[in-house]
Amino acid sequence: MSRTFAIAIGLLVTAASVSAATVFITMPKEQSAPEMSEEQRLAREKLFGSEKALPPIEKGQEMRPRW
């Protein structure tokens, strides 16, 4: 076997190993997210706002922030 062929095979094996490791590490787990405590939910609502839908935009109303 030539040296170039051996290096090419080594690189292919390395690439396959890295790809397999990446797939194994990034596979989603079958666990669902735990429920948030009341304190966490209140802090989230305070920071991001409530989960209520935004009111519809009235006709002629501008869609830019009032800075």
C-alpha positions as CSV (number, residue, x, y, z in Angstrom):
1,M,0.0,0.0,0.0
2,S,1.3,3.4,-0.8
3,R,1.8,6.1,1.8
4,T,-0.8,8.4,0.1
5,F,-3.4,5.7,0.1
6,A,-2.8,5.0,3.8
7,I,-3.1,8.7,4.7
8,A,-6.4,8.9,2.7
9,I,-7.8,5.9,4.5
10,G,-6.7,7.4,7.8
11,L,-8.5,10.7,7.0
12,L,-11.6,8.9,6.0
13,V,-11.7,6.9,9.2
14,T,-11.1,10.0,11.2
15,A,-13.9,11.9,9.4
16,A,-16.3,9.0,9.9
17,S,-15.5,8.9,13.6
18,V,-16.0,12.6,14.1
19,S,-19.3,12.4,12.2
20,A,-20.5,9.5,14.4
21,A,-19.5,11.3,17.6
22,T,-21.3,14.5,16.5
23,V,-24.5,12.5,15.7
24,F,-24.3,10.7,19.0
25,I,-23.7,13.9,21.1
26,T,-26.4,16.0,19.3
27,M,-29.2,13.3,19.4
28,P,-32.2,14.6,21.2
29,K,-33.1,12.8,24.4
30,E,-36.5,11.3,24.9
31,Q,-37.1,13.3,28.1
32,S,-39.6,16.1,28.2
33,A,-38.7,19.4,29.8
34,P,-39.6,19.6,33.5
35,E,-42.5,21.8,34.5
36,M,-41.6,25.3,35.6
37,S,-42.2,26.3,39.2
38,E,-44.6,29.1,40.0
39,E,-41.7,31.4,40.8
40,Q,-39.9,30.6,37.5
41,R,-43.2,31.2,35.6
42,L,-43.8,34.6,37.2
43,A,-40.2,35.6,36.5
44,R,-40.6,34.5,32.9
45,E,-43.8,36.5,32.5
46,K,-42.2,39.5,34.1
47,L,-39.3,39.4,31.7
48,F,-40.9,38.3,28.4
49,G,-44.6,39.3,29.0
50,S,-47.6,37.1,29.3
51,E,-48.4,34.4,26.8
52,K,-51.6,36.2,25.7
53,A,-51.9,37.0,22.0
54,L,-51.2,40.6,20.9
55,P,-54.3,42.7,20.0
56,P,-55.0,43.1,16.3
57,I,-53.6,46.2,14.6
58,E,-56.3,48.7,14.0
59,K,-56.7,50.3,10.6
60,G,-54.3,53.2,10.1
61,Q,-52.3,52.3,13.2
62,E,-48.5,52.6,12.7
63,M,-46.3,49.6,13.3
64,R,-43.3,51.3,14.7
65,P,-42.1,51.7,18.3
66,R,-42.9,54.8,20.2
67,W,-39.4,55.9,21.3
